[in-house]
Amino acid sequence: MEGDGKTLPGWDWGDIAYPLKGGRWQLTPHIFLHPLYYIDYTLAQCCAMQFWLKSEENFGKAMNDYITLCKRGGEASFPNLVKSAGLSSPFEEGCLAKVVTYACEFLE
């Protein structure tokens, strides 16, 4: 089995070049029909990774902050919820770089 090594390694695309170049993701219709679905997941993933970093430093505090955040869900805007949990907004410059750098180092 061949794959592109990026999106679905191990899948056999035969001689169809586009998926081999990483274009397979474009066949997922809800990326285009419901883009906020993926944006929401991306924002949540960035926050989850920040909680992971916090848990490496102080698991108990990270867990308490997470539970407090969950209890507050729906009562404040996303930026206010993120700030109240001691997280950086995924929209702030450098936020993604920090969590991605940590994840890459962890996976090495």
C-alpha positions as CSV (number, residue, x, y, z in Angstrom):
1,M,0.0,0.0,0.0
2,E,1.2,3.5,-0.9
3,G,0.3,6.8,0.7
4,D,1.3,10.4,0.6
5,G,3.0,10.2,3.9
6,K,1.1,13.3,5.0
7,T,-2.6,12.8,5.3
8,L,-3.4,9.1,5.0
9,P,-0.1,7.1,4.9
10,G,-0.6,3.5,3.9
11,W,-3.6,4.2,1.5
12,D,-3.2,3.0,-2.0
13,W,-4.2,5.8,-4.5
14,G,-2.9,3.9,-7.5
15,D,-1.9,6.4,-10.2
16,I,-4.2,9.3,-8.9
17,A,-1.6,12.0,-8.4
18,Y,-3.6,14.6,-6.5
19,P,-4.2,12.6,-3.3
20,L,-0.6,11.5,-3.4
21,K,0.4,15.2,-3.2
22,G,-1.7,15.6,0.0
23,G,-5.0,16.8,-1.7
24,R,-7.2,14.1,-0.2
25,W,-8.5,16.4,2.5
26,Q,-10.5,18.3,-0.1
27,L,-12.8,15.3,-0.5
28,T,-14.2,15.9,3.0
29,P,-17.4,17.9,2.2
30,H,-18.1,19.4,5.7
31,I,-14.8,21.4,5.4
32,F,-16.6,23.5,2.8
33,L,-20.3,23.0,3.9
34,H,-19.7,23.7,7.6
35,P,-16.3,25.3,8.0
36,L,-17.0,26.5,11.6
37,Y,-17.1,22.8,12.5
38,Y,-13.4,22.6,11.9
39,I,-12.6,26.0,13.2
40,D,-14.3,25.1,16.5
41,Y,-12.2,21.8,16.7
42,T,-9.0,23.7,15.9
43,L,-9.6,26.3,18.6
44,A,-10.5,23.5,21.1
45,Q,-7.4,21.5,20.1
46,C,-5.2,24.5,20.7
47,C,-6.7,25.1,24.2
48,A,-6.4,21.3,25.0
49,M,-2.8,21.4,24.1
50,Q,-2.2,24.3,26.4
51,F,-3.9,22.4,29.2
52,W,-1.5,19.6,28.4
53,L,1.4,21.9,28.9
54,K,-0.1,23.2,32.1
55,S,-0.6,19.7,33.3
56,E,3.1,18.9,32.8
57,E,4.0,21.7,35.1
58,N,1.2,21.3,37.7
59,F,-1.4,18.6,37.1
60,G,-3.6,19.5,40.0
61,K,-3.8,23.2,39.0
62,A,-4.4,22.3,35.4
63,M,-7.2,20.0,36.3
64,N,-8.9,22.5,38.5
65,D,-8.6,25.2,35.8
66,Y,-10.1,22.8,33.3
67,I,-13.0,21.9,35.6
68,T,-13.7,25.5,36.3
69,L,-13.6,26.3,32.6
70,C,-16.1,23.5,31.9
71,K,-18.4,24.8,34.6
72,R,-18.4,28.2,33.0
73,G,-19.1,27.1,29.5
74,G,-21.9,29.1,27.9
75,E,-21.8,32.0,30.4
76,A,-19.0,34.0,28.7
77,S,-17.5,34.6,25.3
78,F,-14.7,32.3,24.1
79,P,-12.0,34.9,24.6
80,N,-13.1,35.5,28.2
81,L,-13.4,31.8,28.9
82,V,-9.9,31.2,27.6
83,K,-8.4,34.0,29.6
84,S,-10.2,33.0,32.8
85,A,-8.6,29.5,32.5
86,G,-5.1,31.1,32.2
87,L,-4.7,30.1,28.6
88,S,-3.6,32.1,25.6
89,S,-6.1,32.8,22.9
90,P,-5.4,30.8,19.8
91,F,-5.7,34.1,18.0
92,E,-2.7,35.6,19.8
93,E,0.6,35.6,18.0
94,G,2.9,32.9,19.2
95,C,0.2,30.7,20.8
96,L,0.2,28.0,18.2
97,A,4.0,28.1,17.9
98,K,4.4,27.4,21.6
99,V,2.1,24.3,21.7
100,V,3.3,22.9,18.4
101,T,6.9,23.3,19.4
102,Y,6.2,21.4,22.7
103,A,4.3,18.7,20.9
104,C,7.0,18.2,18.3
105,E,9.7,17.9,21.0
106,F,7.5,15.5,22.9
107,L,7.1,13.3,19.8
108,E,10.8,13.2,18.9
